[in-house]
Amino acid sequence: MTESQPKPQTVADDKKVHGVVAEFTDVDSLLAACRRVRDAGYTKADAFTPFPVHGIDTALGIKPTVLPWISLAAGLTGTTIALLMQISLNGQTDLFEGIQYPYIISGKPFISLPAFIPVTFELTILLASFGTFFGMWALNGLPKFSNPMFTSPRFDRATDDTFFLFLDAKDSRFDEAGAKALLGELGGEYVEPVMEDDSSKVIPKGLLIALATVICLSSIPALAVLRMRVTKSGSPRFHIFPDMDFSPSKDAQQTTTLFADGRAMRPDVPGTVRRGEMDWDLNFKTGIDMDELASIDAPRAAQLVAMQSDVAVDDEDEVAPEEAADEEASAEEPAVEEQAAEEDTADEAEPAAAAETADNTPWLTENPLELSDEALARGQQQFNIYCSVCHGMNGRGNGLVNRRAQKILATTWTPPSNMHDPTLYSDVYPDGKLFSTITNGVRKMPGYASQIKAKDRWAIVAYVRALQASQDATLEDVPESQRSGVEKEQAEVQAKLKAAAEAEAAKAAEAANAE
């Protein structure tokens, strides 16, 4: 049953009219009323519903909030402050003269953006969060301890089953009588003005006293902490969380009473293999044809197989068991390592001795890894990380470490191999032998079995072969779709070389004429 409309209410007893509100019983009538109000030119209208109503913002003509821009501006401010602070303090700039704290670490640059990322990230998130929180408060006019809408007892149903449409008196088109008539025409079930809240604005003394008491009590822990920091005591410290203060943490090489054997670190479980690592056989793990090795040197083959069963899982270092087996086998199998080291040394230092040294190890001649663009990209990435510091990005042995050693005239330095030396091509230096060298190391080069997974070591082998092949590539090796581009670039280079040669010849002729 529809309730009767109340008589129009105006300003009485010094009460201020804040607007007019109407009730609606369903979503469709509310949305239709919102569109009519928007079309009528009202810009300060609001709707209250017991549940979210899709499309009501558009119906009311509410513009997108500027809160995202406030968050963005606050976040960018945090980014700028963090970068300027770190660059100024660590970079020895003049912005904060006299209080710089430069970090000299491994010769790294003072202004190192990767090292600045954590602080920059934290300050960006912090200020963006503050901007979002306080921006939301400001845009919503918070804190607001009282709302005139609460003066109507009927408004309590806004959280139950009734929809309300409110026209604010601050709107330039607002007229109380006209607003009531418009809302009545739009199907408002009950239309009434929103009056000023006439309840007392004085905060009860009891509430003030309780608030002051809570503030005083909350300062006691802070004062106690401050007192502890400036005074000395002969009594032991009070431990709120004793299990954290007395945690029995031990380093890997220390002893402990927690276990019967007195070892702080649990030994690896023999014979275990990490999930997904059983796909590769011994040939893949060692770079050697194990069947052929067994027929040639059975004791050495048996030793390699035994070493594989002694490997345990080490997930933290991400080293596959077979890789660790390679490393242990190389450490406890001097015959294989000495042969590889002797032959590698002979390749570069004593070619004559290399010819006389017999290597009966049946190295794998083909890469067991399935070659693909992804595998070559992975090999290039690993090569650039681990190998290029000595061998150079192009593999010619001109890496940063080698150039530094030559610059300081290091007498004990052994230059790294030039990967484009014909003695290191696959027909002379098999893929399995190159894999073993990466695994076990040679001369100044350490073994990388503990750092690079076996699959990635084979990817490096594939990338090295690609580097070697690139030196003897011809135009026929280039895909037809790319040949025109290569020919064009080749022609441009030849033209530049010809122009440079002609310029040098002209200069030489002028110099001769001047003499």
Helices and strands as residue ranges (DSSP letters): E 17-24, H 27-39, E 45-48, H 56-60, H 67-90, H 113-139, G 148-151, G 153-159, E 163-168, H 176-185, E 191-195, H 205-230, H 242-245, H 282-286, H 290-296, H 298-309, H 321-332, H 334-348, H 351-356, H 373-382, I 383-387, H 388-391, H 400-407, G 422-424, H 431-440, H 454-471, G 475-477, H 480-514
